Amino acid sequence: MNLNSANINVMVKACRKAAKPLIRDFGEIEKLQVSIKGPGDFVTASDKKVEKILIEELLNARPDYSVLSEEAGEIKNGQEFKWIIDPIDGTANFLHGIPHFGISIGLEKNNEIICGIILDPIKDEIFIAEKGNGSYLNNQRIRVSSRSKLKDCMIFTGGPKNTNNNKDISIEEYKKFSAKVLTPIRKMGSAALDMAYVAAGRCDGFWQRNLNYWDIAAGIILVKEAGGYVTDFKGENKYIKNETILVTNSRINEEMMEVLK
């Protein structure tokens, strides 16, 4: 089964259009690594270029939907529906010429995410989910993994930034998980793709602090529709308010929460 609802089609079209200049810019960014000025301004321009295309495409198709986006902030239209946009999730990877970043769009209806899409433009992988209709990778149904013991699992995390007040806590959490699993903890650099990988069964769990809503919005529905769990560190649905998120295949949820206590 393919997802081809009207909203999904709008999201796919917007992502595909925004990906074209982003792929071209990624080729240029590798050349800019050797420049004296550095690629920082170039990346900012790429972010804004992608965001502009996404917002234009989405609002042209759905002018009464509101928007929340990383660069542009909030655009208030109707109250029922809202697009949640991250034009480049994994900006630091993009900045350094590492081909692991994504375009992320979530669609919220009455404060609940009902659709999500994460496009990895370099690997040409598109993760899509819709409430009640499952999660898909390039039109193939995906499910979370079935591993049930934390020690056998691959776990992802991100951060912490040097400026985070709870940096030391995050480092302690990393040490605790490292002592529990046989495979070293992975830090891939894109929260959106981390969540997509949990949905696809490529990794078994992910935890992180201090993420923004646009980092995780699409991933929330992807994981849930693939059979996984998304909560804060206490097992509640307050991941935005508490700025903690725990994403699992559901089987290791309790073990991971125990580590995070």
N, C-alpha and C positions, 0 to 999 in steps of 0.2 A: 504493500500500500504506500502511495506517495501522499504527502500533505500538499493539497492544492486549494486550500480555502482562499477566499479573496484577500484576507489580511496577510496570509503567508506569501501569496504571490506578490503583493506590494513590497513586503520586506525583502524578498529574494531579489526583485528587480532593483531596489535601492542599493542593496549590498553589492550586487554585481557591477552596477554602474560606478559606485564609489571605489571599487577595488581596482579598476583599470588605471587611474592615475596613481594610486597607491603603489601598485606593482612597478610602475615606471619610476616613481620616486625612490623606491627601495633600491633599484639599480643605480640610481644617482648617489644615494647616501653612502654606498660602499666606496665610491670615488672620493667623496668628501672627507673620508676618514683621514686622509693624508694632508688635508688643507690646514693652514695655520688658524684660520678663523674657527674651524670646527663646524659641525652640522646642526648645532642647536636651533638656530633660526629656521633652518630648512625643515626640521622636524615639526616645529610649531606651525609653519605654513602648510605642511602636509596634513596635520591634524585638522586644521581649520578648513582646508580644501575638502577633505573627506566629509567632515561634519556638514558643510554647506550643501554638498550633493545629497547627503542622506536626508537632511531636513527638507530640502526643496522637493525631493521625490516623495517623501512620506506625506508632507502637507498638501502637495498637489493632488495626491490620491485621497487623502483624508483631512480636508481643511478644518474640520471641527474637532480633531484630536489635539490634545496638548502635547508638549514636548519637554523632557528633562534631558539635558545633554551636558557632557563634561565641560566643553569650552563655552557654549552659548548660554548655559544656565537654563532657566525655565521660560517656556513660551506658553502662556495660558490661553486656551481656547475653551473647548467643552470640558465638563467635569467628569464625564463617564470614562473616557479613554485617554491614555497617555503613552506616548513613545518614550522609552528610556534608552538613551544612545551613548555608546562609548566608541568614538570614531577609530581610535587605535588603542586597543588594550594590549599592553606590552611595549609601551613607547621606548623604554630603555633598550630593549632588544632591537627594535627598529633603528634606533639611534646608532647602535654598534654594528649594524649589518647582520644581525642574527635573525634567521628566517623563522621566527616563532612569535607571532603576534596576530591579533584578530580584530575584525569589525564586529561589534556586538549591538544588537537591538532587542529590547524586550517590549512587549505590549501589555500595558496594564489596563484592566477593566475594573472600575470601582475598587481600586487599591489592591487588586490581585493580578499577578502576572498570568496571562492566558496564552501567550505565544512568545517564542524566543528563537533567535537565530544568531549563530556565531560563525563567521566566515574567516577561515585561515586562507588568505589570498595566495600565499606562496606555495603551500602544499595543495591548494585547490580542494580543500575539505570544507564542506558546509554542513553544520550541525543545526537541525531544526526540530522544534517541538511545539505542540499545541495541546492545550488542556483536553484530556479525554481521548486523544488520538495518538499518543506515543511520541517517542523521540527517534530521530533518523540522522544517519550520516550518509550524505550523497545518495539519498533515497533508499538506503538499507536500514531496517529497524535495528536499533541498538538497545542493549540492556546493561545494567551495572553488573559488576563481577559477582561471583558466588563465593569468594573466599570468606571464611568465617573466623579465622584466627589472626589477630593483629600481627603476630610475629611473621606470618607468611605474606603479608601485604606490602604493596608499594604505596607509600604515602607522600603527598605533595604539600608544600607550604610556600609562603612568600614572605618578603620583608624580613626583619623590620627595617624601616628607614632610620637613618641616623638621628633624625629629629623627633622620632616618636618617644613620647614620655614613658611608654611601657616597653621600651626596647629590651630591657633586661629580662622582663617576664617572658617575652617571645623567645629569647635565647634559651631560657630555662626549659620552656616547653619543647624546643627543638632537641635539647639534650635528653629529656625524658622519653620522647618518641624514638630517638636514635638508639636508646637502650632497650627498646621493646621490639624493634623490627630487625630482620636479618638483612634486608636490602636498604642501603643508605637512603635517607630522606632526599627527595628531589626538590629543587627550586628552579622552576622553568621560566618564571618571569612574566606570566600572563594568567591572572586569576580566572578570566573568562575561559581560556583554553584548559586550565586545570579542572574546572568544573565540567567542561565538555568531555574531558578524558575520563572523569569518574563516570559520567553517563554512558560512555562507550565501553566501559570495562577495562580501559587501558591502565588506570590506577584505581585504587580501592578506597582512598580517603584523602581529604584535603582540609586543612584548617588554616585560618589566618585572622589577624586582627586589623582594625583600622582600614577596612575597605569601604569604598563609596558604593552607592546603590547601582550606579551605571556599570560598575565592575562586575556585578553578580546577577543583575536582573535577568538576563537571558539564560544564564546558567541554572537559575532556580528551577525554571520549568523544564529544562532539559533533563536535570537529574531526577526530579520528581516523576516525570513521565517515563523515565527509564527504570523506575523502581527503587530509586535511592532516597535518602533522607537529606533534608537541608534544615538545620536549626542553628541557634546560637550555642555557646559552649555549655549551657545549662539544659539543653534539649528543648528550648522554647523557640517560638517564631519571632523573636525580637532581635534578629541579626543586624538590622539597621540601627535601631536604638542603642543596642549594647556594643555595636561595632566589633562583634566577633561572629565568625561563621564556621560551622562544622558541616562538611559534606561527606557522606559515606554511601557505601553500597547497602546500608541498612543492617548488615550482619555484624559489622564491627563498631556500630554506633556507641553501644554501651562501653566497650573497652576504650574507645577514644575519649569519651566524656570522662571516664575515670582518670585517665592520664591528665586531662585538662583541669581537674578539680584543684 
